[in-house]
Amino acid sequence: MRTALPEPQRPAANLGPMWLDLLAALGGVVLVALSLRDIFLAVIPRASNRTWRASGTLSRAGWPLWKRIAANFNEHGRRDEFLSLFAPFNLFVQIGIWITLLILGFGGIFYALRDHLHPHPNGPGSIYFAGVTLLTIGFGDIVPGNGLTRLVALMTGATGVTIIAVLASFLLTMLAAFNRREEFVVRLSARAGAPPSGIGLLMFCAETKSPQELAAFLREAESWCVSTLDQTLAYPQIALFRSAHDNHSWMSSLGAVLDAAAITVTTVEAPYAQAEARALLGAARHLLSDLANYFLLPHAPGERIDETQFGLACDRLESAGYTVRDRHEAYAAFSRIRHFYSGHLEQMARWLASDVTVWLAEQSANELAHPMHVR
């Protein structure tokens, strides 16, 4: 009677590749999931600064370094041009990070399945196959050999096509949001000067001889503030995009309309625009506080103007035809309202390396010294 021989055991030395394959597959799944989650949080409007994102961390770490490099430029034009490059550069770096993570992730999965690919690729070959499959290049030099590998390859290609479509839509949405924001900035500069000021806007509205002009523009500014808030919280990269025009910025425009609204509420007799001015102040304060909270900026008191400079502004407003209230009471009320937004505004402008605005006092003194209104 023949005795069955025991089956030979697999040498322990061969267990290494099995664990290595398992680790590669697990790491690949994690990288793919991390990249898809990052893309989802970036593309889908989401107003939360508590959710960690790899691309978001890059933006917050890279912007301070970029500003330090820009500080070495002596010429203002070259410095501003260099600062304007960060937003598009950062956006394309983020897209590159997402695609790289996907390629590495699927490459790890294909490395674990390399025995079912023909010819059998090594580590770099698995990443190469993941890249050409994700980007739908498909040279055909490596082909999957069984059902599971074919399914993973099909998922890789479908992910690549979907991501390309989503990112194209994302870029178009970002561009449209930026254009809507800048359209108001340019229209304001035609009324309030470049850089704009609250006094400049009020002076322009006085020249039109139409009381409803101020109310209509303040109403439009309120709508712009709400739109800018929604767009910036949904796509924070928009905040870093700078205007293509000299002496223009969305922060200086925000400061100008806030000053104009504060003066309308506290200083001049303009009952036709009181409701619009108060609504604008509420919307703009909401915008500033939410953005400061999102970008984790500390609150600090803003710059104050003295009563003498405020009096110069009142003289200019009276010469334009406005009826000015009691100056002492108006100054106290104006300073109180301005205190609620000037600190956040200056912190945001400092973080964005942007000019805040031509302040009320500076613009008033300049206009008194040079009566020609600049548009």
For each residue, the residues with C-beta under 8 A, 3 or more apart:
1:
2:
3:
4:
5:
6:
7:
8:
9:
10: 14 15
11: 14
12: 15
13: 16
14: 10 11 17 18
15: 10 12 18 19
16: 13 19 20
17: 14 20 21
18: 14 15 21 22
19: 15 16 22 23
20: 16 17 23 24
21: 17 18 24 25 111 112
22: 18 19 25 26 112
23: 19 20 26 27
24: 20 21 27 28 108 109 111 112
25: 21 22 28 29 108 109 111 112 113
26: 22 23 29 30
27: 23 24 30 31 105 108
28: 24 25 31 32 104 105 106 107 108 109 110 111 112
29: 25 26 32 33 105 108 109
30: 26 27 33 34 105
31: 27 28 34 35 101 102 104 105 108
32: 28 29 35 36 101 102 105 106 109 159
33: 29 30 36 37 105
34: 30 31 37 38 54 101 105
35: 31 32 38 39 97 98 101 102 105
36: 32 33 39 40 102 159
37: 33 34 40 41
38: 34 35 41 42 53 54 55 97 98 101
39: 35 36 42 43 98 163 166 167
40: 36 37 43 44
41: 37 38 44 46 51 53
42: 38 39 53 55 56 94 170 235
43: 39 40 166 167 169 170
44: 40 41
45: 230 233 234 235
46: 41 51 234
47: 233 234 290 294
48: 51
49: 293 294 295 296
50:
51: 41 46 48
52: 56 57
53: 38 41 42 56 57
54: 34 38 57 58 97 101
55: 38 42 58 59 94 97 98
56: 42 52 53 59 60 236
57: 52 53 54 60 61
58: 54 55 61 62 90 93 94 97
59: 55 56 62 63 90 94 236 237 240
60: 56 57 63 64
61: 57 58 64 65
62: 58 59 65 66 86 90
63: 59 60 66 67 86 90 240
64: 60 61 67 68
65: 61 62 68 69
66: 62 63 69 70 82 83 86
67: 63 64 70 71 83 353
68: 64 65 71 72
69: 65 66 72 82
70: 66 67 73 79 82 83 353
71: 67 68 79
72: 68 69
73: 70 78 79 82
74: 78 79
75: 78 79
76: 79 80
77: 80 81 246
78: 73 74 75 81 82
79: 70 71 73 74 75 76 82 83
80: 76 77 83 84 242
81: 77 78 84 85
82: 66 69 70 73 78 79 85
83: 66 67 70 79 80 86 242 353
84: 80 81 87 241 242 244
85: 81 82 88 89
86: 62 63 66 83 89 90 240
87: 84 90 91 237 240 241 242
88: 85 91 92 241
89: 85 86 92 93
90: 58 59 62 63 86 87 93 94 237 240
91: 87 88 94 95 171 174 237
92: 88 89 95 96
93: 58 89 90 96 97
94: 42 55 58 59 90 91 97 98 237
95: 91 92 98 99 167
96: 92 93 99 100
97: 35 38 54 55 58 93 94 100 101
98: 35 38 39 55 94 95 101 102 163 167
99: 95 96 102 103 134 135 163
100: 96 97 103 104
101: 31 32 34 35 38 54 97 98 104 105
102: 31 32 35 36 98 99 105 106 130 134 159 160 163
103: 99 100 106 107 127 130 131 134
104: 28 31 100 101 107 108 127 130
105: 27 28 29 30 31 32 33 34 35 101 102 108 109 130
106: 28 32 102 103 109 110 130 133 134 152 156 159
107: 28 103 104 110 111 123 126 127 128 129 130 131
108: 24 25 27 28 29 31 104 105 111 112 126
109: 24 25 28 29 32 105 106 112 113 130 152
110: 28 106 107 113 114 117 121 126 127 129 130 149 152 153
111: 21 24 25 28 107 108 114 121 123 126 127
112: 21 22 24 25 28 108 109
113: 25 109 110 116 117 144 148 149 152
114: 110 111 117 120 121 122 125 126
115: 120
116: 113 144 145 146 148 149
117: 110 113 114 120 121 126 129 142 143 144 145 149
118: 142 143 145
119: 142
120: 114 115 117
121: 110 111 114 117 124 125 126 128 129 142
122: 114 125 126
123: 107 111 126 127
124: 121 127 128
125: 114 121 122 128 129 142
126: 107 108 110 111 114 117 121 122 123 129 130
127: 103 104 107 110 111 123 124 130 131
128: 107 121 124 125 131 132 142
129: 107 110 117 121 125 126 132 133 142
130: 102 103 104 105 106 107 109 110 126 127 133 134 156
131: 103 107 127 128 134 135 137
132: 128 129 135 137 138 139
133: 106 129 130 136 137 138 153 156 157 160
134: 99 102 103 106 130 131 156 157 159 160
135: 99 131 132 160
136: 133 157 160 161
137: 131 132 133
138: 132 133 157
139: 132 142
140: 143
141:
142: 117 118 119 121 125 128 129 139
143: 117 118 140
144: 113 116 117 149 150 152 153
145: 116 117 118 149
146: 116 149 150
147: 150 151
148: 113 116 151 152
149: 110 113 116 117 144 145 146 152 153
150: 144 146 147 153 154
151: 147 148 154 155
152: 106 109 110 113 144 148 149 155 156
153: 110 133 144 149 150 156 157
154: 150 151 157 158
155: 151 152 158 159
156: 106 130 133 134 152 153 159 160
157: 133 134 136 138 153 154 160 161
158: 154 155 161 162
159: 32 36 102 106 134 155 156 162 163
160: 102 133 134 135 136 156 157 163 164
161: 136 157 158 164 165
162: 158 159 165 166
163: 39 98 99 102 159 160 166 167
164: 160 161 167 168
165: 161 162 168 169
166: 39 43 162 163 169 170
167: 39 43 95 98 163 164 170 171
168: 164 165 171 172
169: 43 165 166 172 173
170: 42 43 166 167 173 174
171: 91 167 168 174 175
172: 168 169 175 176
173: 169 170 176 177 235
174: 91 170 171 177 178 235 237 238
175: 171 172 178 179
176: 172 173 179 180
177: 173 174 180 181 231 235 238
178: 174 175 181 182 238 241
179: 175 176 182 183
180: 176 177 183 184 227 231
181: 177 178 184 185 224 227 228 231 238 250
182: 178 179 185 186 243 244 248 250
183: 179 180 186 187
184: 180 181 187 188 220 221 224 253
185: 181 182 188 189 243 245 248 249 250 253
186: 182 183 189 190 245 248
187: 183 184 190 191
188: 184 185 191 192 196 201 221 253 256 257
189: 185 186 192 193 194 195 196 245 247 248 253
190: 186 187 375
191: 187 188 196 200 201 204 205 217 375
192: 188 189 196 197 198 200 201 204 256 260
193: 189 196 197 200 358 363 373 374 375
194: 189 245 246 247 248 374
195: 189 247 248 249 252 256 355 357 358
196: 188 189 191 192 193 200 201 252 253 256 357 358
197: 192 193 200 201 256 259 357 358 359 360 362 363
198: 192 201 202 255 256 257 258 259 260 261 262 263 357 360 363
199: 202 203 259 260 263 313 316 317 360 363 364 367
200: 191 192 193 196 197 203 204 256 358 363 367 373 374
201: 188 191 192 196 197 198 204 205 214 217 256 257 260
202: 198 199 205 206 214 260 263 264 268 317 320 322
203: 199 200 206 207 316 317 320 367 373
204: 191 192 200 201 207 208 373 375
205: 191 201 202 208 210 213 214 217
206: 202 203 209 317 320 321 322
207: 203 204 320 373
208: 204 205 213
209: 206
210: 205 213
211: 214 215 270 272 273
212: 215 216 272
213: 205 208 210 216 217
214: 201 202 205 211 217 218 260 264 270 272 273 276
215: 211 212 218 219 272 273 276
216: 212 213 219 220
217: 191 201 205 213 214 220 221
218: 214 215 221 222 257 260 261 264 273 276 277 279 280
219: 215 216 222 223 276 279 280
220: 184 216 217 223 224
221: 184 188 217 218 224 225 257 261 280 284
222: 218 219 225 226 276 279 280 283 284
223: 219 220 226 227
224: 181 184 220 221 227 228
225: 221 222 228 229 254 257 280 283 284 286 287
226: 222 223 229 230 283 287
227: 180 181 223 224 230 231
228: 181 224 225 231 232 250 254 287
229: 225 226 232 233 283 286 287 290 291
230: 45 226 227 233 234
231: 177 180 181 227 228 234 235 238
232: 228 229 235 236 238 239 291 294
233: 45 47 229 230 236 290 291 294
234: 45 46 47 230 231
235: 42 45 173 174 177 231 232 238
236: 56 59 232 233 239 240 294 295
237: 59 87 90 91 94 174 240 241
238: 174 177 178 181 231 232 235 241
239: 232 236 291 295 352
240: 59 63 86 87 90 236 237 352
241: 84 87 88 178 237 238
242: 80 83 84 87 249 354
243: 182 185 248 249 250
244: 84 182 248
245: 185 186 189 194 248
246: 77 194
247: 189 194 195 355
248: 182 185 186 189 194 195 243 244 245 252 253
249: 185 195 242 243 252 253 352 354 355
250: 181 182 185 228 243 253 254
251: 254 255 345 348 349 352 354 355 356 357
252: 195 196 248 249 255 256 349 354 355 356 357 358
253: 184 185 188 189 196 248 249 250 256 257 357
254: 225 228 250 251 257 258 284 287 288 345 357
255: 198 251 252 258 259 345 349 356 357 359
256: 188 192 195 196 197 198 200 201 252 253 259 260 357 358
257: 188 198 201 218 221 225 253 254 260 261 280 284
258: 198 254 255 261 262 280 281 284 338 341 345
259: 197 198 199 255 256 262 263 338 357 359 360
260: 192 198 199 201 202 214 218 256 257 263 264 277
261: 198 218 221 257 258 264 265 276 277 278 280 281 284
262: 198 258 259 265 266 277 281 334 337 338
263: 198 199 202 259 260 266 267 268 313 317 334 360
264: 202 214 218 260 261 267 268 270 273 274 277
265: 261 262 274 277 278 281 333 337
266: 262 263 325 330 333 334 337
267: 263 264 314 317 324 325 330 333 334
268: 202 263 264 317 322 323 324 325
269: 322 323 324 325
270: 211 214 264 273 274 277 322
271: 274
272: 211 212 214 215
273: 211 214 215 218 264 270 276 277
274: 264 265 270 271 277 278
275: 278 279
276: 214 215 218 219 222 261 273 279 280
277: 218 260 261 262 264 265 270 273 274 280 281
278: 261 265 274 275 281 282
279: 218 219 222 275 276 282 283
280: 218 219 221 222 225 257 258 261 276 277 283 284
281: 258 261 262 265 277 278 284 285 337 341
282: 278 279 285 286
283: 222 225 226 229 279 280 286 287
284: 221 222 225 254 257 258 261 280 281 287 288 341
285: 281 282 288 289 340 341 344
286: 225 229 282 283 289 290
287: 225 226 228 229 254 283 284 290 291
288: 254 284 285 291 292 341 344 345 348
289: 285 286 292 293 344
290: 47 229 233 286 287 293 294
291: 229 232 233 239 287 288 294 295 297 344 348
292: 288 289 295 297 299 344 347 348
293: 49 289 290 296 297
294: 47 49 232 233 236 290 291
295: 49 236 239 291 292 348 351
296: 49 293
297: 291 292 293 344 347 348 351
298: 347
299: 292 343 344 347
300: 343 346 347
301: 304 339 342 343
302: 338 339 341 342 343 344 345 346
303: 342 346 359
304: 301 335 339 342
305: 309 310 335 359 360 361
306: 309 310 361
307: 310 311 327 328 331
308: 311 312
309: 305 306 312 313 360 361 364 365
310: 305 306 307 313 314 327 330 331 334 360 361
311: 307 308 314 315 327 331
312: 308 309 315 316 361 364 365 368
313: 199 263 309 310 316 317 360 361 364
314: 267 310 311 317 318 324 327 330
315: 311 312 318 319 368
316: 199 203 312 313 319 320 364 367 368
317: 199 202 203 206 263 267 268 313 314 320 322 324
318: 314 315 321 322 323 324
319: 315 316
320: 202 203 206 207 316 317
321: 206 318
322: 202 206 268 269 270 317 318
323: 268 269 318
324: 267 268 269 314 317 318 327 330
325: 266 267 268 269 329 330
326: 329 330
327: 307 310 311 314 324 330 331
328: 307 331 332
329: 325 326 332 333
330: 266 267 310 314 324 325 326 327 333 334
331: 307 310 311 327 328 334 335
332: 328 329 335 336
333: 265 266 267 329 330 336 337
334: 262 263 266 267 310 330 331 337 338
335: 304 305 331 332 338 339
336: 332 333 339 340
337: 262 265 266 281 333 334 340 341
338: 258 259 262 302 334 335 341 342
339: 301 302 304 335 336 342 343
340: 285 336 337
341: 258 281 284 285 288 302 337 338 344 345
342: 301 302 303 304 338 339 345 346
343: 299 300 301 302 339 346 347
344: 285 288 289 291 292 297 299 302 341 347 348
345: 251 254 255 258 288 302 341 342 348 349 356 357
346: 300 302 303 342 343 349 350 356
347: 292 297 298 299 300 343 344 350 351
348: 251 288 291 292 295 297 344 345 351 352
349: 251 252 255 345 346 352 354 355 356
350: 346 347 353
351: 295 297 347 348
352: 239 240 249 251 348 349
353: 67 70 83 350
354: 242 249 251 252 349
355: 195 247 249 251 252 349
356: 251 252 255 345 346 349 359
357: 195 196 197 198 251 252 253 254 255 256 259 345
358: 193 195 196 197 200 252 256 362 363 366
359: 197 255 259 303 305 356 362 363
360: 197 198 199 259 263 305 309 310 313 363 364
361: 305 306 309 310 312 313 364 365
362: 197 358 359 365 366
363: 193 197 198 199 200 358 359 360 366 367
364: 199 309 312 313 316 360 361 367 368
365: 309 312 361 362 368 369
366: 358 362 363 369 370
367: 199 200 203 316 363 364 370 371 373
368: 312 315 316 364 365 371
369: 365 366
370: 366 367
371: 367 368
372:
373: 193 200 203 204 207 367
374: 193 194 200
375: 190 191 193 204
